[in-house]
Amino acid sequence: MNNHSLITLNEFIIWRQQEFPYAKGELSRLLSHIGLAAKVVNREVNKAGLVDILGAAGETNVQGEEQKKLDVYADNTFIAALKGSSEVCGIATEENHEVVVFDTELANDGKYIVTMDPLDGSSNIDVNVSIGTIFSIYRRISPVGSEPTTEDFLQEGTKQVAAGYIIYGSSTMMVYTTGHGVNGFTLDPSIGEFCLSHRNITTPEDGAIYSVNEGYYTHFPTGVKKYIKYCQETDDKSSRPYTSRYIGSLVADFHRNLLKGGIYIYPETEQHTEGKLRLLYECNPIAFIAEQAGGQATDGHQRILDLKPQSLHQRVTFYTGSRLMVDKAMEFLEFFNRQ
Ligand code: P6P
């Protein structure tokens, strides 16, 4: 590691690569390309209020959600960066119904596939609320040299080799894991580099923040309703028991809870009977980070990372955050599901 205090993302990636004796630098190059694309997207996100990039791009994505121009811009930017990395043979993103196969000889030799939500929380773009990019990296299953197959993208979350998010907020941060802890890098605009700012992030074992959209309360399962009332009424904590914080942007809600302790819940609702969040490019990467930071993530019954995906845009129910808070929520779910 260099002898000055500033450690850039690329220096850190290369330094940590030395811990993998057989690493040839492919994953390192891939992570660096994601960091570069994040800086390009960050530049546009920061200008969103100034140039005519706001507003619908006039199309809807596979979720039937109106695509904001920034969604499309972020999707195109990350796809171009990953195609240029020569390490990735294909990518599945929220904005594309099918897998984006790069189909060049160079890309077909890529050992990795990526799943990504290029701009999560985009309904918040117009009101200047923090939004984010979420990504997972897997080794491909199909033979190197061929086009990727759908099976490459339907691997359990336990097979991730890396996962992370970029949060475009009061500052822009990239947080990622390669399975050896979680580290956070804050973008220093004066030098245009992500610099190590949160080394080896560990989430508090317990917390006092619960994050759920209580507007859907009447449609929640009984166990969720009872857990929310427990948070609101329990006296088993000193002074004020719990506080409700919900931004409506997964990356922002998760990042706050990761650092301060808390639980994020998106259960089944009347509109989303399987849950709203997508397994491949929201829940699996966030779950990997949560576990690597000492927390946990379930679908209400089982570990998110153990789920075998059935389709690219599969939705699941999601409970993630401080270990003891998720345990308590699961207790309520299990007890009242037996009623
Ligand atoms: P609701 C954004 O659309 C998102 O996917 C997550 O970022 C966020 O946590 C959730 O949906 C918000 O959903 O139904 O509460 O507006």
Residues whose N, C-alpha, C, O or C-beta is under 5 A from the ligand:
A	BS01	P6P	D120 G121 N213 G248 S249 L250 V251
